[in-house]
Amino acid sequence: MDGSDLNGNYFLNLGVFHKGFATAKDENGWFHINKEGTAAYSERYWSMEPFYNVLALVAVFRGNRIIINEVGKKACEI
């Protein structure tokens, strides 16, 4: 990689891409994006981890933690 712009989108914070997704933060919270810079789902979260084996641990704004899949569907609540 030469450091050039990948998708023309800008975020307040951005994680590294891993298996096609990266964590990103906009003015509404954290979410996952694909390499085109498109959100994988519409929800935003207080904090989150990258996907591992198609699941990610996220903290919702009211303090609970849940595990979501790559399309943002809740797999379980912690």
mmCIF file of the N, C-alpha and C atoms, coordinates in Angstrom:
data_MODEL
# 
_entry.id   MODEL 
# 
loop_
_atom_site.group_PDB 
_atom_site.id 
_atom_site.type_symbol 
_atom_site.label_atom_id 
_atom_site.label_alt_id 
_atom_site.label_comp_id 
_atom_site.label_asym_id 
_atom_site.label_entity_id 
_atom_site.label_seq_id 
_atom_site.pdbx_PDB_ins_code 
_atom_site.Cartn_x 
_atom_site.Cartn_y 
_atom_site.Cartn_z 
_atom_site.occupancy 
_atom_site.B_iso_or_equiv 
_atom_site.pdbx_formal_charge 
_atom_site.auth_seq_id 
_atom_site.auth_comp_id 
_atom_site.auth_asym_id 
_atom_site.auth_atom_id 
_atom_site.pdbx_PDB_model_num 
ATOM 1   N N  . MET A 1 1  ? 0.850   -1.173  0.000  1.00 0.00 ? 1  MET A N  1 
ATOM 2   C CA . MET A 1 1  ? 0.000   0.000   0.000  1.00 0.00 ? 1  MET A CA 1 
ATOM 3   C C  . MET A 1 1  ? 0.893   1.232   0.000  1.00 0.00 ? 1  MET A C  1 
ATOM 4   N N  . ASP A 1 2  ? 0.424   2.236   -0.672 1.00 0.00 ? 2  ASP A N  1 
ATOM 5   C CA . ASP A 1 2  ? 1.212   3.462   -0.782 1.00 0.00 ? 2  ASP A CA 1 
ATOM 6   C C  . ASP A 1 2  ? 0.661   4.612   0.047  1.00 0.00 ? 2  ASP A C  1 
ATOM 7   N N  . GLY A 1 3  ? -0.364  4.359   0.866  1.00 0.00 ? 3  GLY A N  1 
ATOM 8   C CA . GLY A 1 3  ? -0.928  5.401   1.713  1.00 0.00 ? 3  GLY A CA 1 
ATOM 9   C C  . GLY A 1 3  ? -1.971  6.252   1.032  1.00 0.00 ? 3  GLY A C  1 
ATOM 10  N N  . SER A 1 4  ? -2.315  5.933   -0.212 1.00 0.00 ? 4  SER A N  1 
ATOM 11  C CA . SER A 1 4  ? -3.314  6.736   -0.913 1.00 0.00 ? 4  SER A CA 1 
ATOM 12  C C  . SER A 1 4  ? -4.710  6.427   -0.379 1.00 0.00 ? 4  SER A C  1 
ATOM 13  N N  . ASP A 1 5  ? -5.626  7.342   -0.658 1.00 0.00 ? 5  ASP A N  1 
ATOM 14  C CA . ASP A 1 5  ? -7.010  7.226   -0.206 1.00 0.00 ? 5  ASP A CA 1 
ATOM 15  C C  . ASP A 1 5  ? -7.641  5.957   -0.763 1.00 0.00 ? 5  ASP A C  1 
ATOM 16  N N  . LEU A 1 6  ? -8.276  5.176   0.103  1.00 0.00 ? 6  LEU A N  1 
ATOM 17  C CA . LEU A 1 6  ? -8.859  3.906   -0.296 1.00 0.00 ? 6  LEU A CA 1 
ATOM 18  C C  . LEU A 1 6  ? -10.268 4.056   -0.855 1.00 0.00 ? 6  LEU A C  1 
ATOM 19  N N  . ASN A 1 7  ? -11.086 4.904   -0.207 1.00 0.00 ? 7  ASN A N  1 
ATOM 20  C CA . ASN A 1 7  ? -12.489 4.947   -0.615 1.00 0.00 ? 7  ASN A CA 1 
ATOM 21  C C  . ASN A 1 7  ? -13.121 6.345   -0.622 1.00 0.00 ? 7  ASN A C  1 
ATOM 22  N N  . GLY A 1 8  ? -12.371 7.390   -0.326 1.00 0.00 ? 8  GLY A N  1 
ATOM 23  C CA . GLY A 1 8  ? -12.913 8.750   -0.382 1.00 0.00 ? 8  GLY A CA 1 
ATOM 24  C C  . GLY A 1 8  ? -13.783 9.139   0.798  1.00 0.00 ? 8  GLY A C  1 
ATOM 25  N N  . ASN A 1 9  ? -13.905 8.281   1.800  1.00 0.00 ? 9  ASN A N  1 
ATOM 26  C CA . ASN A 1 9  ? -14.704 8.588   2.982  1.00 0.00 ? 9  ASN A CA 1 
ATOM 27  C C  . ASN A 1 9  ? -13.795 8.957   4.146  1.00 0.00 ? 9  ASN A C  1 
ATOM 28  N N  . TYR A 1 10 ? -14.296 9.828   5.018  1.00 0.00 ? 10 TYR A N  1 
ATOM 29  C CA . TYR A 1 10 ? -13.522 10.285  6.164  1.00 0.00 ? 10 TYR A CA 1 
ATOM 30  C C  . TYR A 1 10 ? -14.316 10.049  7.436  1.00 0.00 ? 10 TYR A C  1 
ATOM 31  N N  . PHE A 1 11 ? -13.603 9.691   8.509  1.00 0.00 ? 11 PHE A N  1 
ATOM 32  C CA . PHE A 1 11 ? -14.217 9.362   9.788  1.00 0.00 ? 11 PHE A CA 1 
ATOM 33  C C  . PHE A 1 11 ? -13.456 10.053  10.909 1.00 0.00 ? 11 PHE A C  1 
ATOM 34  N N  . LEU A 1 12 ? -14.084 10.194  12.071 1.00 0.00 ? 12 LEU A N  1 
ATOM 35  C CA . LEU A 1 12 ? -13.417 10.783  13.227 1.00 0.00 ? 12 LEU A CA 1 
ATOM 36  C C  . LEU A 1 12 ? -12.307 9.871   13.747 1.00 0.00 ? 12 LEU A C  1 
ATOM 37  N N  . ASN A 1 13 ? -12.506 8.569   13.591 1.00 0.00 ? 13 ASN A N  1 
ATOM 38  C CA . ASN A 1 13 ? -11.511 7.579   13.986 1.00 0.00 ? 13 ASN A CA 1 
ATOM 39  C C  . ASN A 1 13 ? -11.708 6.365   13.095 1.00 0.00 ? 13 ASN A C  1 
ATOM 40  N N  . LEU A 1 14 ? -10.644 5.660   12.822 1.00 0.00 ? 14 LEU A N  1 
ATOM 41  C CA . LEU A 1 14 ? -10.724 4.509   11.936 1.00 0.00 ? 14 LEU A CA 1 
ATOM 42  C C  . LEU A 1 14 ? -9.713  3.458   12.349 1.00 0.00 ? 14 LEU A C  1 
ATOM 43  N N  . GLY A 1 15 ? -10.179 2.217   12.498 1.00 0.00 ? 15 GLY A N  1 
ATOM 44  C CA . GLY A 1 15 ? -9.292  1.098   12.805 1.00 0.00 ? 15 GLY A CA 1 
ATOM 45  C C  . GLY A 1 15 ? -8.722  0.510   11.522 1.00 0.00 ? 15 GLY A C  1 
ATOM 46  N N  . VAL A 1 16 ? -7.945  -0.523  11.680 1.00 0.00 ? 16 VAL A N  1 
ATOM 47  C CA . VAL A 1 16 ? -7.358  -1.202  10.523 1.00 0.00 ? 16 VAL A CA 1 
ATOM 48  C C  . VAL A 1 16 ? -8.360  -2.191  9.932  1.00 0.00 ? 16 VAL A C  1 
ATOM 49  N N  . PHE A 1 17 ? -8.222  -2.452  8.644  1.00 0.00 ? 17 PHE A N  1 
ATOM 50  C CA . PHE A 1 17 ? -9.074  -3.442  7.998  1.00 0.00 ? 17 PHE A CA 1 
ATOM 51  C C  . PHE A 1 17 ? -8.575  -4.839  8.339  1.00 0.00 ? 17 PHE A C  1 
ATOM 52  N N  . HIS A 1 18 ? -9.520  -5.703  8.680  1.00 0.00 ? 18 HIS A N  1 
ATOM 53  C CA . HIS A 1 18 ? -9.233  -7.097  9.003  1.00 0.00 ? 18 HIS A CA 1 
ATOM 54  C C  . HIS A 1 18 ? -10.358 -7.935  8.420  1.00 0.00 ? 18 HIS A C  1 
ATOM 55  N N  . LYS A 1 19 ? -10.020 -8.817  7.487  1.00 0.00 ? 19 LYS A N  1 
ATOM 56  C CA . LYS A 1 19 ? -10.993 -9.686  6.825  1.00 0.00 ? 19 LYS A CA 1 
ATOM 57  C C  . LYS A 1 19 ? -12.155 -8.890  6.223  1.00 0.00 ? 19 LYS A C  1 
ATOM 58  N N  . GLY A 1 20 ? -11.820 -7.742  5.623  1.00 0.00 ? 20 GLY A N  1 
ATOM 59  C CA . GLY A 1 20 ? -12.811 -6.977  4.878  1.00 0.00 ? 20 GLY A CA 1 
ATOM 60  C C  . GLY A 1 20 ? -13.554 -5.898  5.644  1.00 0.00 ? 20 GLY A C  1 
ATOM 61  N N  . PHE A 1 21 ? -13.327 -5.776  6.954  1.00 0.00 ? 21 PHE A N  1 
ATOM 62  C CA . PHE A 1 21 ? -14.023 -4.772  7.757  1.00 0.00 ? 21 PHE A CA 1 
ATOM 63  C C  . PHE A 1 21 ? -13.042 -3.987  8.614  1.00 0.00 ? 21 PHE A C  1 
ATOM 64  N N  . ALA A 1 22 ? -13.421 -2.751  8.935  1.00 0.00 ? 22 ALA A N  1 
ATOM 65  C CA . ALA A 1 22 ? -12.670 -1.933  9.882  1.00 0.00 ? 22 ALA A CA 1 
ATOM 66  C C  . ALA A 1 22 ? -13.668 -1.270  10.819 1.00 0.00 ? 22 ALA A C  1 
ATOM 67  N N  . THR A 1 23 ? -13.219 -0.950  12.034 1.00 0.00 ? 23 THR A N  1 
ATOM 68  C CA . THR A 1 23 ? -14.042 -0.153  12.930 1.00 0.00 ? 23 THR A CA 1 
ATOM 69  C C  . THR A 1 23 ? -13.902 1.305   12.514 1.00 0.00 ? 23 THR A C  1 
ATOM 70  N N  . ALA A 1 24 ? -14.988 2.054   12.627 1.00 0.00 ? 24 ALA A N  1 
ATOM 71  C CA . ALA A 1 24 ? -14.978 3.467   12.257 1.00 0.00 ? 24 ALA A CA 1 
ATOM 72  C C  . ALA A 1 24 ? -15.848 4.234   13.238 1.00 0.00 ? 24 ALA A C  1 
ATOM 73  N N  . LYS A 1 25 ? -15.543 5.507   13.429 1.00 0.00 ? 25 LYS A N  1 
ATOM 74  C CA . LYS A 1 25 ? -16.338 6.352   14.313 1.00 0.00 ? 25 LYS A CA 1 
ATOM 75  C C  . LYS A 1 25 ? -16.738 7.611   13.557 1.00 0.00 ? 25 LYS A C  1 
ATOM 76  N N  . ASP A 1 26 ? -18.030 7.940   13.624 1.00 0.00 ? 26 ASP A N  1 
ATOM 77  C CA . ASP A 1 26 ? -18.508 9.221   13.115 1.00 0.00 ? 26 ASP A CA 1 
ATOM 78  C C  . ASP A 1 26 ? -19.117 9.999   14.273 1.00 0.00 ? 26 ASP A C  1 
ATOM 79  N N  . GLU A 1 27 ? -19.813 11.079  13.992 1.00 0.00 ? 27 GLU A N  1 
ATOM 80  C CA . GLU A 1 27 ? -20.370 11.916  15.056 1.00 0.00 ? 27 GLU A CA 1 
ATOM 81  C C  . GLU A 1 27 ? -21.446 11.213  15.880 1.00 0.00 ? 27 GLU A C  1 
ATOM 82  N N  . ASN A 1 28 ? -21.923 10.057  15.426 1.00 0.00 ? 28 ASN A N  1 
ATOM 83  C CA . ASN A 1 28 ? -22.967 9.319   16.145 1.00 0.00 ? 28 ASN A CA 1 
ATOM 84  C C  . ASN A 1 28 ? -22.458 8.101   16.909 1.00 0.00 ? 28 ASN A C  1 
ATOM 85  N N  . GLY A 1 29 ? -21.203 7.709   16.722 1.00 0.00 ? 29 GLY A N  1 
ATOM 86  C CA . GLY A 1 29 ? -20.643 6.574   17.439 1.00 0.00 ? 29 GLY A CA 1 
ATOM 87  C C  . GLY A 1 29 ? -19.856 5.637   16.538 1.00 0.00 ? 29 GLY A C  1 
ATOM 88  N N  . TRP A 1 30 ? -19.535 4.472   17.087 1.00 0.00 ? 30 TRP A N  1 
ATOM 89  C CA . TRP A 1 30 ? -18.719 3.466   16.401 1.00 0.00 ? 30 TRP A CA 1 
ATOM 90  C C  . TRP A 1 30 ? -19.568 2.491   15.606 1.00 0.00 ? 30 TRP A C  1 
ATOM 91  N N  . PHE A 1 31 ? -18.994 1.972   14.509 1.00 0.00 ? 31 PHE A N  1 
ATOM 92  C CA . PHE A 1 31 ? -19.638 0.989   13.645 1.00 0.00 ? 31 PHE A CA 1 
ATOM 93  C C  . PHE A 1 31 ? -18.559 0.325   12.799 1.00 0.00 ? 31 PHE A C  1 
ATOM 94  N N  . HIS A 1 32 ? -18.928 -0.633  11.980 1.00 0.00 ? 32 HIS A N  1 
ATOM 95  C CA . HIS A 1 32 ? -17.988 -1.305  11.075 1.00 0.00 ? 32 HIS A CA 1 
ATOM 96  C C  . HIS A 1 32 ? -18.253 -0.853  9.645  1.00 0.00 ? 32 HIS A C  1 
ATOM 97  N N  . ILE A 1 33 ? -17.189 -0.725  8.868  1.00 0.00 ? 33 ILE A N  1 
ATOM 98  C CA . ILE A 1 33 ? -17.303 -0.398  7.449  1.00 0.00 ? 33 ILE A CA 1 
ATOM 99  C C  . ILE A 1 33 ? -16.613 -1.470  6.616  1.00 0.00 ? 33 ILE A C  1 
ATOM 100 N N  . ASN A 1 34 ? -17.010 -1.536  5.337  1.00 0.00 ? 34 ASN A N  1 
ATOM 101 C CA . ASN A 1 34 ? -16.310 -2.410  4.392  1.00 0.00 ? 34 ASN A CA 1 
ATOM 102 C C  . ASN A 1 34 ? -15.251 -1.582  3.664  1.00 0.00 ? 34 ASN A C  1 
ATOM 103 N N  . LYS A 1 35 ? -14.508 -2.180  2.746  1.00 0.00 ? 35 LYS A N  1 
ATOM 104 C CA . LYS A 1 35 ? -13.415 -1.464  2.070  1.00 0.00 ? 35 LYS A CA 1 
ATOM 105 C C  . LYS A 1 35 ? -13.893 -0.345  1.157  1.00 0.00 ? 35 LYS A C  1 
ATOM 106 N N  . GLU A 1 36 ? -15.172 -0.348  0.813  1.00 0.00 ? 36 GLU A N  1 
ATOM 107 C CA . GLU A 1 36 ? -15.730 0.762   0.034  1.00 0.00 ? 36 GLU A CA 1 
ATOM 108 C C  . GLU A 1 36 ? -16.086 1.937   0.934  1.00 0.00 ? 36 GLU A C  1 
ATOM 109 N N  . GLY A 1 37 ? -15.952 1.772   2.251  1.00 0.00 ? 37 GLY A N  1 
ATOM 110 C CA . GLY A 1 37 ? -16.274 2.827   3.205  1.00 0.00 ? 37 GLY A CA 1 
ATOM 111 C C  . GLY A 1 37 ? -17.741 2.877   3.574  1.00 0.00 ? 37 GLY A C  1 
ATOM 112 N N  . THR A 1 38 ? -18.489 1.853   3.193  1.00 0.00 ? 38 THR A N  1 
ATOM 113 C CA . THR A 1 38 ? -19.910 1.786   3.467  1.00 0.00 ? 38 THR A CA 1 
ATOM 114 C C  . THR A 1 38 ? -20.147 1.109   4.813  1.00 0.00 ? 38 THR A C  1 
ATOM 115 N N  . ALA A 1 39 ? -21.071 1.643   5.600  1.00 0.00 ? 39 ALA A N  1 
ATOM 116 C CA . ALA A 1 39 ? -21.408 1.035   6.885  1.00 0.00 ? 39 ALA A CA 1 
ATOM 117 C C  . ALA A 1 39 ? -22.005 -0.351  6.668  1.00 0.00 ? 39 ALA A C  1 
ATOM 118 N N  . ALA A 1 40 ? -21.606 -1.313  7.496  1.00 0.00 ? 40 ALA A N  1 
ATOM 119 C CA . ALA A 1 40 ? -22.127 -2.674  7.407  1.00 0.00 ? 40 ALA A CA 1 
ATOM 120 C C  . ALA A 1 40 ? -23.554 -2.766  7.941  1.00 0.00 ? 40 ALA A C  1 
ATOM 121 N N  . TYR A 1 41 ? -23.970 -1.779  8.732  1.00 0.00 ? 41 TYR A N  1 
ATOM 122 C CA . TYR A 1 41 ? -25.302 -1.728  9.342  1.00 0.00 ? 41 TYR A CA 1 
ATOM 123 C C  . TYR A 1 41 ? -25.540 -0.289  9.785  1.00 0.00 ? 41 TYR A C  1 
ATOM 124 N N  . SER A 1 42 ? -26.752 0.053   10.200 1.00 0.00 ? 42 SER A N  1 
ATOM 125 C CA . SER A 1 42 ? -27.084 1.441   10.523 1.00 0.00 ? 42 SER A CA 1 
ATOM 126 C C  . SER A 1 42 ? -26.835 1.832   11.980 1.00 0.00 ? 42 SER A C  1 
ATOM 127 N N  . GLU A 1 43 ? -26.752 0.880   12.895 1.00 0.00 ? 43 GLU A N  1 
ATOM 128 C CA . GLU A 1 43 ? -26.591 1.198   14.310 1.00 0.00 ? 43 GLU A CA 1 
ATOM 129 C C  . GLU A 1 43 ? -25.221 1.803   14.605 1.00 0.00 ? 43 GLU A C  1 
ATOM 130 N N  . ARG A 1 44 ? -25.150 2.569   15.707 1.00 0.00 ? 44 ARG A N  1 
ATOM 131 C CA . ARG A 1 44 ? -23.894 3.118   16.207 1.00 0.00 ? 44 ARG A CA 1 
ATOM 132 C C  . ARG A 1 44 ? -23.762 2.704   17.667 1.00 0.00 ? 44 ARG A C  1 
ATOM 133 N N  . TYR A 1 45 ? -22.508 2.549   18.133 1.00 0.00 ? 45 TYR A N  1 
ATOM 134 C CA . TYR A 1 45 ? -22.246 2.030   19.465 1.00 0.00 ? 45 TYR A CA 1 
ATOM 135 C C  . TYR A 1 45 ? -21.254 2.913   20.210 1.00 0.00 ? 45 TYR A C  1 
ATOM 136 N N  . TRP A 1 46 ? -21.245 2.766   21.543 1.00 0.00 ? 46 TRP A N  1 
ATOM 137 C CA . TRP A 1 46 ? -20.343 3.521   22.416 1.00 0.00 ? 46 TRP A CA 1 
ATOM 138 C C  . TRP A 1 46 ? -18.896 3.104   22.157 1.00 0.00 ? 46 TRP A C  1 
ATOM 139 N N  . SER A 1 47 ? -18.659 1.793   22.050 1.00 0.00 ? 47 SER A N  1 
ATOM 140 C CA . SER A 1 47 ? -17.322 1.274   21.735 1.00 0.00 ? 47 SER A CA 1 
ATOM 141 C C  . SER A 1 47 ? -17.485 -0.104  21.095 1.00 0.00 ? 47 SER A C  1 
ATOM 142 N N  . MET A 1 48 ? -16.408 -0.601  20.503 1.00 0.00 ? 48 MET A N  1 
ATOM 143 C CA . MET A 1 48 ? -16.496 -1.898  19.841 1.00 0.00 ? 48 MET A CA 1 
ATOM 144 C C  . MET A 1 48 ? -15.132 -2.477  19.551 1.00 0.00 ? 48 MET A C  1 
ATOM 145 N N  . GLU A 1 49 ? -15.141 -3.762  19.244 1.00 0.00 ? 49 GLU A N  1 
ATOM 146 C CA . GLU A 1 49 ? -13.949 -4.476  18.815 1.00 0.00 ? 49 GLU A CA 1 
ATOM 147 C C  . GLU A 1 49 ? -14.115 -4.872  17.354 1.00 0.00 ? 49 GLU A C  1 
ATOM 148 N N  . PRO A 1 50 ? -13.019 -5.219  16.686 1.00 0.00 ? 50 PRO A N  1 
ATOM 149 C CA . PRO A 1 50 ? -13.131 -5.751  15.325 1.00 0.00 ? 50 PRO A CA 1 
ATOM 150 C C  . PRO A 1 50 ? -13.873 -7.084  15.332 1.00 0.00 ? 50 PRO A C  1 
ATOM 151 N N  . PHE A 1 51 ? -14.301 -7.512  14.158 1.00 0.00 ? 51 PHE A N  1 
ATOM 152 C CA . PHE A 1 51 ? -14.919 -8.824  14.035 1.00 0.00 ? 51 PHE A CA 1 
ATOM 153 C C  . PHE A 1 51 ? -13.859 -9.907  14.179 1.00 0.00 ? 51 PHE A C  1 
ATOM 154 N N  . TYR A 1 52 ? -14.186 -10.927 14.969 1.00 0.00 ? 52 TYR A N  1 
ATOM 155 C CA . TYR A 1 52 ? -13.377 -12.138 15.077 1.00 0.00 ? 52 TYR A CA 1 
ATOM 156 C C  . TYR A 1 52 ? -14.312 -13.300 14.805 1.00 0.00 ? 52 TYR A C  1 
ATOM 157 N N  . ASN A 1 53 ? -14.028 -14.081 13.783 1.00 0.00 ? 53 ASN A N  1 
ATOM 158 C CA . ASN A 1 53 ? -14.897 -15.204 13.413 1.00 0.00 ? 53 ASN A CA 1 
ATOM 159 C C  . ASN A 1 53 ? -16.340 -14.743 13.236 1.00 0.00 ? 53 ASN A C  1 
ATOM 160 N N  . VAL A 1 54 ? -16.532 -13.665 12.517 1.00 0.00 ? 54 VAL A N  1 
ATOM 161 C CA . VAL A 1 54 ? -17.795 -13.020 12.134 1.00 0.00 ? 54 VAL A CA 1 
ATOM 162 C C  . VAL A 1 54 ? -18.591 -12.414 13.289 1.00 0.00 ? 54 VAL A C  1 
ATOM 163 N N  . LEU A 1 55 ? -18.013 -12.321 14.490 1.00 0.00 ? 55 LEU A N  1 
ATOM 164 C CA . LEU A 1 55 ? -18.702 -11.712 15.630 1.00 0.00 ? 55 LEU A CA 1 
ATOM 165 C C  . LEU A 1 55 ? -17.841 -10.617 16.240 1.00 0.00 ? 55 LEU A C  1 
ATOM 166 N N  . ALA A 1 56 ? -18.503 -9.603  16.826 1.00 0.00 ? 56 ALA A N  1 
ATOM 167 C CA . ALA A 1 56 ? -17.778 -8.511  17.469 1.00 0.00 ? 56 ALA A CA 1 
ATOM 168 C C  . ALA A 1 56 ? -18.471 -8.140  18.770 1.00 0.00 ? 56 ALA A C  1 
ATOM 169 N N  . LEU A 1 57 ? -17.688 -7.847  19.798 1.00 0.00 ? 57 LEU A N  1 
ATOM 170 C CA . LEU A 1 57 ? -18.195 -7.350  21.064 1.00 0.00 ? 57 LEU A CA 1 
ATOM 171 C C  . LEU A 1 57 ? -18.358 -5.847  20.956 1.00 0.00 ? 57 LEU A C  1 
ATOM 172 N N  . VAL A 1 58 ? -19.540 -5.339  21.308 1.00 0.00 ? 58 VAL A N  1 
ATOM 173 C CA . VAL A 1 58 ? -19.801 -3.902  21.274 1.00 0.00 ? 58 VAL A CA 1 
ATOM 174 C C  . VAL A 1 58 ? -20.456 -3.465  22.577 1.00 0.00 ? 58 VAL A C  1 
ATOM 175 N N  . ALA A 1 59 ? -20.256 -2.208  22.939 1.00 0.00 ? 59 ALA A N  1 
ATOM 176 C CA . ALA A 1 59 ? -20.923 -1.619  24.100 1.00 0.00 ? 59 ALA A CA 1 
ATOM 177 C C  . ALA A 1 59 ? -21.958 -0.629  23.586 1.00 0.00 ? 59 ALA A C  1 
ATOM 178 N N  . VAL A 1 60 ? -23.192 -0.831  23.987 1.00 0.00 ? 60 VAL A N  1 
ATOM 179 C CA . VAL A 1 60 ? -24.246 0.091   23.589 1.00 0.00 ? 60 VAL A CA 1 
ATOM 180 C C  . VAL A 1 60 ? -24.197 1.315   24.492 1.00 0.00 ? 60 VAL A C  1 
ATOM 181 N N  . PHE A 1 61 ? -24.873 2.391   24.122 1.00 0.00 ? 61 PHE A N  1 
ATOM 182 C CA . PHE A 1 61 ? -24.770 3.652   24.837 1.00 0.00 ? 61 PHE A CA 1 
ATOM 183 C C  . PHE A 1 61 ? -25.294 3.594   26.268 1.00 0.00 ? 61 PHE A C  1 
ATOM 184 N N  . ARG A 1 62 ? -26.189 2.683   26.573 1.00 0.00 ? 62 ARG A N  1 
ATOM 185 C CA . ARG A 1 62 ? -26.706 2.603   27.948 1.00 0.00 ? 62 ARG A CA 1 
ATOM 186 C C  . ARG A 1 62 ? -25.861 1.689   28.837 1.00 0.00 ? 62 ARG A C  1 
ATOM 187 N N  . GLY A 1 63 ? -24.722 1.220   28.342 1.00 0.00 ? 63 GLY A N  1 
ATOM 188 C CA . GLY A 1 63 ? -23.782 0.476   29.164 1.00 0.00 ? 63 GLY A CA 1 
ATOM 189 C C  . GLY A 1 63 ? -23.765 -1.019  28.998 1.00 0.00 ? 63 GLY A C  1 
ATOM 190 N N  . ASN A 1 64 ? -24.772 -1.599  28.391 1.00 0.00 ? 64 ASN A N  1 
ATOM 191 C CA . ASN A 1 64 ? -24.785 -3.041  28.168 1.00 0.00 ? 64 ASN A CA 1 
ATOM 192 C C  . ASN A 1 64 ? -23.794 -3.408  27.080 1.00 0.00 ? 64 ASN A C  1 
ATOM 193 N N  . ARG A 1 65 ? -23.360 -4.655  27.109 1.00 0.00 ? 65 ARG A N  1 
ATOM 194 C CA . ARG A 1 65 ? -22.490 -5.173  26.056 1.00 0.00 ? 65 ARG A CA 1 
ATOM 195 C C  . ARG A 1 65 ? -23.225 -6.283  25.337 1.00 0.00 ? 65 ARG A C  1 
ATOM 196 N N  . ILE A 1 66 ? -23.080 -6.275  24.014 1.00 0.00 ? 66 ILE A N  1 
ATOM 197 C CA . ILE A 1 66 ? -23.697 -7.313  23.200 1.00 0.00 ? 66 ILE A CA 1 
ATOM 198 C C  . ILE A 1 66 ? -22.681 -7.810  22.182 1.00 0.00 ? 66 ILE A C  1 
ATOM 199 N N  . ILE A 1 67 ? -22.990 -8.917  21.582 1.00 0.00 ? 67 ILE A N  1 
ATOM 200 C CA . ILE A 1 67 ? -22.185 -9.443  20.483 1.00 0.00 ? 67 ILE A CA 1 
ATOM 201 C C  . ILE A 1 67 ? -23.047 -9.367  19.233 1.00 0.00 ? 67 ILE A C  1 
ATOM 202 N N  . ILE A 1 68 ? -22.473 -8.795  18.170 1.00 0.00 ? 68 ILE A N  1 
ATOM 203 C CA . ILE A 1 68 ? -23.190 -8.662  16.902 1.00 0.00 ? 68 ILE A CA 1 
ATOM 204 C C  . ILE A 1 68 ? -22.466 -9.441  15.810 1.00 0.00 ? 68 ILE A C  1 
ATOM 205 N N  . ASN A 1 69 ? -23.200 -9.724  14.735 1.00 0.00 ? 69 ASN A N  1 
ATOM 206 C CA . ASN A 1 69 ? -22.572 -10.357 13.574 1.00 0.00 ? 69 ASN A CA 1 
ATOM 207 C C  . ASN A 1 69 ? -22.256 -9.291  12.531 1.00 0.00 ? 69 ASN A C  1 
ATOM 208 N N  . GLU A 1 70 ? -21.768 -9.687  11.365 1.00 0.00 ? 70 GLU A N  1 
ATOM 209 C CA . GLU A 1 70 ? -21.291 -8.750  10.351 1.00 0.00 ? 70 GLU A CA 1 
ATOM 210 C C  . GLU A 1 70 ? -22.377 -7.910  9.690  1.00 0.00 ? 70 GLU A C  1 
ATOM 211 N N  . VAL A 1 71 ? -23.634 -8.211  9.922  1.00 0.00 ? 71 VAL A N  1 
ATOM 212 C CA . VAL A 1 71 ? -24.724 -7.363  9.407  1.00 0.00 ? 71 VAL A CA 1 
ATOM 213 C C  . VAL A 1 71 ? -25.407 -6.599  10.533 1.00 0.00 ? 71 VAL A C  1 
ATOM 214 N N  . GLY A 1 72 ? -24.803 -6.625  11.744 1.00 0.00 ? 72 GLY A N  1 
ATOM 215 C CA . GLY A 1 72 ? -25.295 -5.846  12.866 1.00 0.00 ? 72 GLY A CA 1 
ATOM 216 C C  . GLY A 1 72 ? -26.380 -6.514  13.690 1.00 0.00 ? 72 GLY A C  1 
ATOM 217 N N  . LYS A 1 73 ? -26.703 -7.753  13.395 1.00 0.00 ? 73 LYS A N  1 
ATOM 218 C CA . LYS A 1 73 ? -27.733 -8.459  14.152 1.00 0.00 ? 73 LYS A CA 1 
ATOM 219 C C  . LYS A 1 73 ? -27.162 -8.938  15.485 1.00 0.00 ? 73 LYS A C  1 
ATOM 220 N N  . LYS A 1 74 ? -27.911 -8.704  16.572 1.00 0.00 ? 74 LYS A N  1 
ATOM 221 C CA . LYS A 1 74 ? -27.453 -9.130  17.900 1.00 0.00 ? 74 LYS A CA 1 
ATOM 222 C C  . LYS A 1 74 ? -27.440 -10.651 17.979 1.00 0.00 ? 74 LYS A C  1 
ATOM 223 N N  . ALA A 1 75 ? -26.270 -11.191 18.329 1.00 0.00 ? 75 ALA A N  1 
ATOM 224 C CA . ALA A 1 75 ? -26.129 -12.632 18.507 1.00 0.00 ? 75 ALA A CA 1 
ATOM 225 C C  . ALA A 1 75 ? -26.422 -13.028 19.953 1.00 0.00 ? 75 ALA A C  1 
ATOM 226 N N  . CYS A 1 76 ? -25.995 -12.187 20.910 1.00 0.00 ? 76 CYS A N  1 
ATOM 227 C CA . CYS A 1 76 ? -26.311 -12.426 22.312 1.00 0.00 ? 76 CYS A CA 1 
ATOM 228 C C  . CYS A 1 76 ? -25.963 -11.193 23.134 1.00 0.00 ? 76 CYS A C  1 
ATOM 229 N N  . GLU A 1 77 ? -26.492 -11.148 24.352 1.00 0.00 ? 77 GLU A N  1 
ATOM 230 C CA . GLU A 1 77 ? -26.216 -10.052 25.278 1.00 0.00 ? 77 GLU A CA 1 
ATOM 231 C C  . GLU A 1 77 ? -25.308 -10.576 26.377 1.00 0.00 ? 77 GLU A C  1 
ATOM 232 N N  . ILE A 1 78 ? -24.342 -9.778  26.784 1.00 0.00 ? 78 ILE A N  1 
ATOM 233 C CA . ILE A 1 78 ? -23.382 -10.181 27.822 1.00 0.00 ? 78 ILE A CA 1 
ATOM 234 C C  . ILE A 1 78 ? -23.879 -9.701  29.173 1.00 0.00 ? 78 ILE A C  1 
# 
